[in-house]
Amino acid sequence: MNVKEARELFPILSTSVYGKPLVYLDNAATAQRPSTVVSKWEQLVSSSNANIHRAVHKLAADATEEYEKARDSVRAFLNAEHREEIVFTSGATASINLVAFSFGEAFVTEGDEVIVSTAEHHSNIVPWQMMCQRKKAVLKVLDVEENGEILPESLEKLISQRTKIVAISHISNVLGLVNPAREIARVCHKYGVPVLIDGAQGIVHGKVDVRDMDCDFYAFSGHKLYAATGTGVLYGKKKWLDVMPPYMGGGEMIHTVSFAGTTYAGLPAKYEAGTQNLNSAPTLIPAIDFAQEAAGSPEILAEQAAIKEYILDAFSKDGRIHLYGVPRRTDAKIPLFSISVEGAHHEDLALLLDKMGIAVRSGQMCAEPLMDRYGVTGMLRASFAPYNTLQEAEYFIKCLNKAIEMLV
């Protein structure tokens, strides 16, 4: 597959915005869907729309088979040891909330500690704040270096005998820097502390092997990985999922129910209460297929590398632009760039770029503490996917320059 062939799978990329060809650079917020994903969803809705795991009729059996095939696909994609370690949720946010609640109920008591970093998405901050407030625990914050890096040695200094869990992003959705997840896990396990990795961005940019990484939990959203919205995954080591209490109660997560007491189903049903997103979860299969094909394409990888080097070079030479998340090595950064421009508001820049056909993100990117860390109210972010081209990157820089000149 080359970039042209990849683009042909995404019909929306041929549309226009304000009479200009769409240049979609908001992929960190949500990726576009390939036709294979759309076709899969349409097939399920039109031919096997029935509730799963319950009825014995054929539609229900077909729907259940498709749903469980998706679990097998995700297990293989992550190299998890057991299929029971793959829990379907509505997204990374739901996955992290599940762990924050269930792990907290099982293992956190008054005075215990949870560690997150300054660079976390709100979804990897607020659930832990809520749990700490409920359990009277302490939330400790690992600061990032000025260039945005997280240093394992700094984490090691912050861990104490009261630390119960560490929750760190694989890749910051603002800085675009790849955190040393494997080394972070090693440091945590040295002190007997489990680690959750927020993989919302990490799952998209490079191979994720949860056994090699040795994380205890890994969370991601399907919609950032080209699958349908409302899909998400929580990987958890079986030893933790077995002993944590369920997050929600309802149908299918039970073994027996009586007013004398209820017992719970085995994994992963224990964490999948109620009717699941049965028509959307199977779209993870073609989404993963596309992600793997793109990741294995020398042409696409070369285009992505060229985009990254071109943007980094352009920003480094423009004194008006401040780039956040500057890597020591280019392979430690994904093609995601957050900037500020002195004298130009990030939203004004985004609005002008939109009129030129370019979709970017502006604002706090759900990372207000990180904005405070750098003393800004918001940033402008451009995030690239395998279907973006170097030509689009060049057009983005040209239009950004024009927008800055109009505002400054």
N, C-alpha and C positions, 0 to 999 in steps of 0.2 A: 504494500500500500504506500502511495506517495500522498503528499498534501492535497493535490488536486482530486485524487480518488476519495480521500477522506472527506473533503468538502462536499462532494456529490452525495454523500450519505445524509447531509443535513440541509433539508430544503429551505429552512429559514435563512440560511446564509446567502441565498440568492435574492432576498427581499431588499427593498429600499426604505430609507428613512429620510423624510423631507426631500425626496428626490435624489438622495445620494445612496450609493451602495452601502448596505449595512456592514460596519466593521465592529464586530462584537468582542469587546474587551472587558467584559464583566463576568468572566468565567469562574472566578473565585466565589462569587455569590451564587450562581447557578450555571451549570453548563447547558448547552443545547442538546436536544435529543436526536440521535440518528434515526433514519427510517426503520431500521431493524427493531428498535425499541418501540416506536409507535406501532408498527405492525404487530408486535408481540402483544401489546396491550389491547389493540383492536381485536385480535384473534381470541384472546381470553374473554373479553367482554361479550363477543358475539357467539362464541361456541362452547364455552365452559364456565359460564357465570353461575356459580353456586357456592354455598358456604363450605369451608374445608373442615376436614377431620371429624365430621359429624354424621352426615347421611350416608346411606349405602348405595344411592342411585349413581348412575354413570357420570352425570355432570359433576357431582360432588367428588367422585373418585378422580376424575380428570383434573379438576381444580386443585385437589390435594396433591396430586402427583407433580403438577407444575410448580406449586409452591415449595414442595420439598426438594425438587430438582434445583431450585434457586439456592436453597441452603447448601446443597452439595457443591454447587458452583462457587459460592462464597468461601466455603471451607477450603476448597482446593486453591482458590485465588490467594487466600491468606496463609496457606499452609498450616492451618490449625490441625491439631492432632485428632480431635473428635468433632463430628458434625453437631453433637449436642452442645458444643461450645459456641455455636452461632445462634444468636438470638435476634429475631427481627423486631425492629421498632419503627417509629415514624421518622427517625433521623438521628443525627449525632446528638442533638439536644436531648431527645428522649433517652438515648443510650446513656448519656452522662448522668442525667437525672436518676435513672434507674440505679446506677451504681452508687451515686451519692446517697440515695435513700436507703437502699438495701444493705450496702456495706456499712453505712453509718449505724443502722439499727443493730447490726450484728457485732460490730467491733469498736465503735467509738463511744467513749464515755467522757464525763466532765473533765476538762483540763487536757484532753488529748489534742493533737495537732494534725492539721492538713496543710500541705504545701502546694501552692500554685505559683505560676510566674506572672510577672507584670504584663507579659505579652499575650495573655490568654484572651480568647473570645469570651464574651459575657456568658456564653453557655457552659464554659469551663471555669467560671467564677461564681455566678449566682447560686447554682445548685449546692455548691460547697458552703457558701455563706449561709444558706437556709439550713443545711444540715448542722453546721457548727452552732447556729443559734438554737436549734432544737435540742442539740445534745450538750450545749454549753462547752463546746470545744473551741479551739483557737485556729484561725486561718492565718498562716504565715506566707509571706510573699517573697519569692526569689526574683530579684531584680535582674534585668538584662544589661549587658554591656552597652556602651554608647552606640556601637555599631549594630546592636540588636541581638547579639549572640547570647546563648545560655551556656554557662560554663559548668560542667559537672563538678568541678572542685568547689565552686561556690555553693552548689546544692549540697554537697557533702558537709560543708560547714553549717548549713542550716538544719540538717536532720538531727533530731534528738531522740532520747528514749521514749518520748511521748508521741513521736510522729507515727501516724497510723496509715497514711496513704499520700502519695505524690501524684498530682495530675498536671501533665505538661502537654502542650501541643507538639505534634510531629513537625509541622511547618506552620509558622505564624501566618494568619490570613492578611496581615498588614505588612510584615517585614519580608515575607517570602524566603526566609532563611530556614534551611533544613537543620533541625536540632539533632544532636547526637543521641537519638532515642535508645540505642543499644547500650551506650555508655551510661546514660541516665538510669536505665534499668539495672545495670551492673552495680552502680553506686547504691541505689535503693535496696537491692537484695543483699548487699554487703551488711546492711543494718536490719535485715529482715522486714523491710517495708515494701509493700506492693506498689505498683505504678500503673496509672491509667494514662494512655496516650490518646489524645484527641487527634484523630486522623482525618478530619474533614478535608484538609488540603493534602495531607501526606498520601492518602490513598490514590490520588490522581497523578502524582508526579514521582514515579519510580515504583519498583517492586517492594511490596510489603510482605515480609515473612515474620509472622508473629512468634514463631518458635526460635528463629535466629535472633530476633530482637529481644525475646524473653520478657515481653511486657505481660502484665497480668490482665489488663483490659485494653481493648482497642476499639474506638468508636468512629463511625463515619456515616455520612449521608449518601443515599443513592443519587439524589438529584445533582450533586456535584460530579458524579461519575457517569453522567449521561443516561442514567435510569430515570424512571418516573418519579415525580415528587411524592412526598409522603412515605418514602422508603428509607430505611436505615438499618444499620447493623451494629450490634454489640458483640464483640468477641470477648469471652472471659475464660480464663483457665478453669477447668472443671472443678478443681479443688475449692475455688472461691464460689462459683455458682451453686455448687452443691449445698453449701452451708449458709449462704445468704438467704434471708426471707424474701418472698415475692414482693414486687413493687406495687402491683395492683391485683385485686381480686375479681373474679367473674367466671365466665364460662371457659372451659377447656384447660384452665390452669389448676384444676382440682383432681384429686384422686377419689375422695369420697366427701360428701357434704351431709351434715346432719346438724340439728340444733345443739347437739351435745359437743360438736367440734368438727372441724374440717381438716382433711389431710390434702397435701398438694401433689400435683403430678410431677413426674420426673422432668429432666431437662430435655429440650429447652421450653417445653410447654408451660412450665412453672412461671415463666416470665412473659408469656404471650397470652394474656387474658383477653377474652372477647373476640369478636370477629376481626381478623387481621386484614391488612390491605392486600387482599387475595389476588386482585387483578394487576396490581402494580409490582409486588415483590418479584414475580418471575421476570420482569423486565431487567432485573439485575443480570440475567444470563447474557442477553445480547450486549448489554452495556459493558460487562466484563470482557466479552469477546472483542469488542471494539478497542477497549483500553489496552488489552494485551497485544492486539495486532498493531496498534499505534506505537506502543512501547518497544515493539520488536522491529520497527521499520527504520532502517538506517537513514532513509530520505527524510522522514519526519523528525527524527532525532537531530539530524544535521540542521534542519530548518529552525527547530526550537533553539538550538545552540546559537545559530546565527542571529536570531531575534534577540536573545538575551545579551549577547555581546554588543550588538548594535545599539540597543536601548541604554545599556550601562555606559557605553562610550559617549553617546549623545548627552546623557545627563551629567556625566563627569566633566564635560567640556562647557556646560552652560551654567555660568555663575548665578543665574537667577533661580535655579532649581536646587532644592534640597531633597536628596534621596534618603529614605529611611530603610535600613536593612542593607548595609553595604557588606558584602561578603569578603572574607580574606581570600577565599578561593571561589572561582565562578561556579564550580560544581556544587557548592554549598548553598546555592540560591536557585529557586525556580523562576520562570519568566513571569514574575509578579512584581510590580513596581509601585510603591506609594511615595508620593512627593508632596511638597508644599512649595509655593512660589510667593516670595515677598511682595506684598502689595496686591495680590490677586486671591480672591476667595475661592476655595476649592469648588464650591457649588456653582459659582459663576463660570469657572473653567469647564465644568462638566456640562453645563447648559449650552455653552458655545460649541463644545465638541459634539454634543448631540445634534445640533443644527447642521453639522458637517457629516453626520451619519455615523459617528463613533459613540458607542455605548461604553461608558466607564462608570466607576463608582466614586462617589464623593461622600464625605462625612466622617463619622467616627469608626465606621466598619465594625460596629459592635465590640469595640475595644477601647472604651473610654479611659480606663486607667493607663493604657499605653499612650494615648493622646496627652494625658496629663504628664506622663513621664517625659515627653519630648516638648511640652509647653505649647501645644497647638490645639485648636478647637476641632480640627478635622484635617483630612488629607484627600488627595486625588489618587485613585488607584486604577492601574491598567493591568489586567491579568489575562494571559494568553493561554490558549489550548492547542492541541495538536492540529486543529483545522485552521488555525491562524497562519498567516504568511508573512514573510519578511517585507513584502510590498505593503501589507497593512501596517506593519510597524513603522515603515518609512512615512506612510501617509499620516499616521498618528503623530509622529514627531513634527511633521510639517504643520499639521493643524493645531497642535499644542502651541507651537511657536507663534502662529497667527493669533490664537486666543490670548496668549500672554501679552502680545503687542497691543491688542485691543483694550486690555484692562490696566496695563502698567504704564 
